[in-house]
Amino acid sequence: MSLAFKNFCQYYDRVRKYTPMLAFHFSSMLSFMKGVNPIIINKNGHTKSKKWLFFTGYAAFAWSILFGSIHIYWAAGGAIGFEGRSMSEVLFIINLAAIVLSLLAAFIVLALVQEWGEKIPTWILLMSTWITFAVLGLRGGVGIAQSILQEDSTPLLSIIIEPYFLLGGILFGLSAFLYYYANTKEKTGENK
């Protein structure tokens, strides 16, 4: 170990005794230099992964509510986005199914970030969230690919809706990953 590094460590120990905030930053830097990435806990006791889980979970919840609201508007007879076409009976049933599924998705993703969600088995939450991720991601990805490959002009609704599906898939996928990661760390004791 070099003399400069020893001096730095001694300085670091003195700083850590007198200024906890600076010590926190130095410890993060030293841990990184040693190849160890510390789990940083904020004032509420949440790790960074839990913080990101809350953010992505609530963002996915908001996505689901907005998605359901759009379909409620269309099922109630709203015409914006239909470009002069009327809603058929089949499309009406699809809208009703989309409303139910979006409310179910909102409930499930909210269960990932709320305490009452701990009563639901983890495998049910993860399986349904991963399935939602796959369906929305594929729907959005395929829709974007179709829009790009289409020779005709793409309708404005497709330009908005396809990336919105993809965004929902990304939010649900991140929520599922972070939920799994945070719970795995918690069970193995690495989160403390």
FENQUI-V846730 format. One record per helix or strand. SS is the DSSP state (a for helix, b for strand). FROM is the first residue (numbers start at 1). LEN is the number of residues. If there is no record, write none. Layout:
BEGIN
ss=SS from=FROM len=LEN
ss=SS from=FROM len=LEN
END
This chain:
BEGIN
ss=a from=3 len=16
ss=a from=20 len=14
ss=b from=41 len=1
ss=b from=47 len=1
ss=a from=48 len=28
ss=a from=89 len=25
ss=a from=115 len=5
ss=a from=122 len=28
ss=a from=156 len=33
END
